[in-house]
């Protein structure tokens, strides 16, 4: 009886597998080694990216408001390799004085223009 149950469970697990494991998510964007440094009104974000579509995007939000319009960055790498990138931005005095930290959102887009794989990074501002 034990062997029958074991064989049944193995069969069921095998049947639940992916029908086509070779299909990839072609809309993905992945980030790693993200580092952000702020000084005064400026911040610099560096990191590495793999973007299936060859580009990624970012916006900056603070509270419920979008502060910076969407910006596009070409992914600087060969297909499947990690590429380094850098984002430099100046923040206004009003943004720095706000109680809400600015949030940088990095993301990709699918073929329909929808946001995929959003990453939210708070910008730590030191008030001087």
Backbone torsions as a table, in degrees:
resi	resn	phi	psi	omega
1	UNK	NA	-40.0	179.1
2	UNK	-59.9	-44.8	-177.8
3	UNK	-66.4	-35.3	177.2
4	UNK	-63.7	-44.6	179.6
5	UNK	-64.7	-41.9	179.4
6	UNK	-62.7	-45.0	179.7
7	UNK	-64.6	-38.3	178.6
8	UNK	-64.8	-43.5	-179.6
9	UNK	-65.2	-43.5	178.8
10	UNK	-62.0	-42.4	178.9
11	UNK	-61.7	-44.9	-179.6
12	UNK	-65.1	-41.2	178.7
13	UNK	-65.4	-38.1	178.5
14	UNK	-67.2	-35.6	179.8
15	UNK	-70.3	-22.9	-179.5
16	UNK	-85.5	0.6	-177.7
17	UNK	-68.3	168.8	179.2
18	UNK	-70.0	130.5	-179.1
19	UNK	-67.5	-32.8	-176.9
20	UNK	-135.4	84.3	-176.1
21	UNK	-68.1	-14.0	-178.6
22	UNK	-79.5	-12.6	-179.9
23	UNK	-73.2	126.8	-179.8
24	UNK	-107.3	159.7	172.3
25	UNK	-80.3	101.9	-175.6
26	UNK	-80.5	-1.2	-179.1
27	UNK	-104.9	13.9	-171.6
28	UNK	-84.9	152.1	170.6
29	UNK	-140.5	131.6	-175.3
30	UNK	-129.3	135.5	-179.8
31	UNK	-116.7	150.1	174.3
32	UNK	-150.8	165.4	178.5
33	UNK	52.1	43.8	179.4
34	UNK	-75.8	131.5	176.9
35	UNK	-138.2	137.9	180.0
36	UNK	-131.5	132.2	-179.8
37	UNK	-126.8	128.9	177.4
38	UNK	-120.0	142.9	177.5
39	UNK	-148.1	119.1	-176.8
40	UNK	63.1	-128.5	-178.7
41	UNK	-92.5	1.9	-175.2
42	UNK	-113.9	146.5	170.5
43	UNK	-133.5	153.6	177.2
44	UNK	-128.7	123.4	177.1
45	UNK	-110.0	128.6	176.1
46	UNK	-123.6	157.0	178.4
47	UNK	178.9	-169.7	177.9
48	UNK	-127.2	149.0	-175.3
49	UNK	-142.7	147.7	163.3
50	UNK	-123.0	119.8	-179.3
51	UNK	-124.7	116.9	-176.6
52	UNK	-61.1	-32.6	-179.0
53	UNK	-90.3	0.8	177.8
54	UNK	81.1	9.4	179.5
55	UNK	-157.4	160.8	171.8
56	UNK	-145.0	173.2	-172.7
57	UNK	-133.3	163.7	172.2
58	UNK	-151.6	152.8	171.1
59	UNK	-136.0	163.6	175.0
60	UNK	-121.8	128.2	179.0
61	UNK	-118.7	154.7	173.1
62	UNK	-143.9	119.4	-172.8
63	UNK	64.6	-128.5	179.1
64	UNK	-96.6	5.2	-174.6
65	UNK	-107.5	141.5	172.4
66	UNK	-88.1	115.8	-174.5
67	UNK	-85.2	-43.5	179.8
68	UNK	-113.1	138.1	176.1
69	UNK	-66.7	162.2	179.6
70	UNK	-59.2	135.5	177.4
71	UNK	-124.9	141.1	-177.3
72	UNK	-104.6	138.3	176.2
73	UNK	-128.3	128.9	174.4
74	UNK	-71.3	135.4	179.9
75	UNK	-74.9	117.8	-174.0
76	UNK	-86.9	69.8	179.1
77	UNK	-158.2	163.8	169.9
78	UNK	-75.5	158.3	-178.4
79	UNK	-55.8	124.4	177.1
80	UNK	86.2	-4.8	179.3
81	UNK	-104.8	152.1	176.5
82	UNK	-73.6	133.2	176.8
83	UNK	-119.9	142.3	-179.5
84	UNK	-83.5	148.4	175.9
85	UNK	-143.7	163.3	179.4
86	UNK	-144.9	137.4	176.4
87	UNK	-124.6	124.5	176.1
88	UNK	-117.7	132.2	178.8
89	UNK	-142.2	150.4	173.1
90	UNK	-102.9	137.0	178.2
91	UNK	-107.8	145.1	179.1
92	UNK	-75.5	161.6	177.3
93	UNK	-61.1	-36.3	179.1
94	UNK	-62.8	-38.4	178.8
95	UNK	-66.7	-39.1	-178.9
96	UNK	-70.2	-36.5	-178.3
97	UNK	-77.8	-14.7	-178.9
98	UNK	-66.5	151.7	176.3
99	UNK	-75.6	-21.0	179.2
100	UNK	-90.9	130.6	176.9
101	UNK	-73.7	148.0	172.8
102	UNK	-66.6	142.8	179.1
103	UNK	-118.7	122.6	175.8
104	UNK	-92.4	126.2	177.8
105	UNK	-111.2	115.9	174.4
106	UNK	-97.3	139.1	-178.6
107	UNK	-162.3	167.4	171.6
108	UNK	-110.1	177.8	176.1
109	UNK	-133.6	146.2	175.2
110	UNK	-87.5	-176.3	-176.6
111	UNK	-66.3	-18.7	177.9
112	UNK	-91.2	3.1	179.8
113	UNK	81.6	12.2	179.5
114	UNK	-87.1	146.1	-179.5
115	UNK	-69.0	132.8	174.8
116	UNK	-129.4	148.2	177.1
117	UNK	51.8	54.9	178.9
118	UNK	-70.3	141.7	176.9
119	UNK	-126.6	125.7	-176.5
120	UNK	-105.9	124.2	-176.5
121	UNK	-126.6	114.3	177.6
122	UNK	-73.4	142.2	177.7
123	UNK	-98.6	111.4	-178.9
124	UNK	-80.6	112.8	-177.6
125	UNK	-105.4	127.3	176.7
126	UNK	-92.6	116.2	179.0
127	UNK	-78.7	124.1	-177.4
128	UNK	-100.0	NA	NA
